Amino acid sequence: MKVLVTGAGGFLGLYIVEQLVARGDRVRALVRRPVEALDRLGVESVYGDIREASAVEAACAEQDVVIHAAAVAGIWGAWDHFYGINTLGTRHVLAGCRWHGVPRLVYTSSPSVTFSGEDQEGVDESAPYPARWLCHYQHTKALAEQEVLAANSAALATCSLRPHLIWGPRDRHLVPRLLDRARCGQLRRVGDGTNRIDMVHVENAARAHLLAADVLAPNSIAAGRAYFISNSEPVNCWQFIDQLLARAGLPPVRRSISTLAAWRIGATMEAGYRLLRLPGEPRMTRFLAAQLGRSHWFDITRARAELGYAPEISMSAGLEGLVV
């Protein structure tokens, strides 16, 4: 296949590209600047910003599939920044696919599009979008996902994958930020330490995208559908964090704070940052408090049955292979 991957230089995007190249697909990467790893793989790199409609449209030409993994993540930031990249950028991808007659689009979403701040235990894709949004990231990703799924048609088959807490080698965000906070003495256990969470190894998440691209076609079972993607091994959040800290030679988390207290501190910090227009991001937000203190794990039966997805790298194997 001829496959365009947006966000190909990112953590997940690069793994997707590597797996596509390994099986013989012709890959085009939409990136903002040269990426040495992509050059080594011999893929075609097209330079442009996802917010530039003309650049995205040009990149979509003569492709069999578009895998749209480009996004901006985070717990804090300006609405225009998140909306421009996550929502308008996705709109540009949809327009490019329609203009060039690309028949398949796989969109990388997030389980946070269904997260209201309450526990999520074994929920499936029937979970609704929340009535309130805790951060711009989840809101703008949800808006984009809704547009992608609504765009499904006989001419353009679309689906949305929701990989949860992607981790593994070359991670530059999740695990490094966690370790940095621990080293600075800023890490506190939120809640009673019993909450369980789903995660997904990056190689499993990438493989799910290839499976979706293969299955997806107009009127196929995957067309117009969303899928939770995880390792299907819910872990105790704080026990897993302690395991990561131990691998880095750091002590376990000893101090704690209630989820309610963390939520209130997050709300206060958010208000202060808005009022004073402070740079950077708050150490705590409502979204972060809920993510750290609540359970969030998912039923991936639909992905197993309709995409043929099954995690190949277990949590324990992934942890053994992780260098921190």
TAKA-V69386 format. One record per backbone hydrogen bond with DSSP energy under -1.0 kcal/mol. NH is the residue of the N-H (numbers start at 1). CO is the residue of the C=O. Records with the same first field share a line. If there is no record, write none. Layout:
NH = CO / CO
//
This chain:
3 = 26
4 = 65
5 = 28
6 = 67
7 = 30
10 = 7
14 = 10
15 = 11
16 = 12
17 = 13
18 = 14
19 = 15
20 = 16
21 = 17
22 = 18
23 = 19
24 = 21
25 = 20
26 = 1
28 = 3
29 = 44
30 = 5
31 = 46
39 = 35
40 = 36
41 = 37
43 = 38
44 = 27
46 = 29
48 = 31
52 = 49
56 = 52
57 = 53
58 = 54
59 = 55
60 = 56
61 = 58
63 = 60
64 = 2
65 = 2
66 = 104
67 = 4
68 = 106
69 = 6 / 67
82 = 78
83 = 79
84 = 80
85 = 81
86 = 82
87 = 83
88 = 83
91 = 87
92 = 88
93 = 89
94 = 90
95 = 91
96 = 92
97 = 93
98 = 94
99 = 95
100 = 96
102 = 97
105 = 157
106 = 66
107 = 159
108 = 68
109 = 161
113 = 110
114 = 111
115 = 112
120 = 295
122 = 297
123 = 297
127 = 124
139 = 135
140 = 136
141 = 137
142 = 138
143 = 139
144 = 140
145 = 141
146 = 142
147 = 143
148 = 144
149 = 145
150 = 146
151 = 147
152 = 149
153 = 156
157 = 103
159 = 105
160 = 225
161 = 107
162 = 227
164 = 229
167 = 200
171 = 168
177 = 173
178 = 174
179 = 175
180 = 176
181 = 177
182 = 178
183 = 179
184 = 180
185 = 182
186 = 181
189 = 255
191 = 257
197 = 235
198 = 296
200 = 165
202 = 167
205 = 201
206 = 202
207 = 203
208 = 204
209 = 205
210 = 206
211 = 207
212 = 208
213 = 209
214 = 210
215 = 211
216 = 212
220 = 217
224 = 158
225 = 222
227 = 160
229 = 162
231 = 199
235 = 197
237 = 195
240 = 236
241 = 237
242 = 238
243 = 239
244 = 240
245 = 241
246 = 242
247 = 243
248 = 244
249 = 246
250 = 245
257 = 189
262 = 258
263 = 259
264 = 260
265 = 261
266 = 262
267 = 263
268 = 264
269 = 265
270 = 266
271 = 267
272 = 268
273 = 269
274 = 270
275 = 271
276 = 272
278 = 273
289 = 285
290 = 286
291 = 287
292 = 288
293 = 289
294 = 290
296 = 196
297 = 120
299 = 123
304 = 300
305 = 301
306 = 302
307 = 303
309 = 303
318 = 314
319 = 315
320 = 316
321 = 317
322 = 319
//
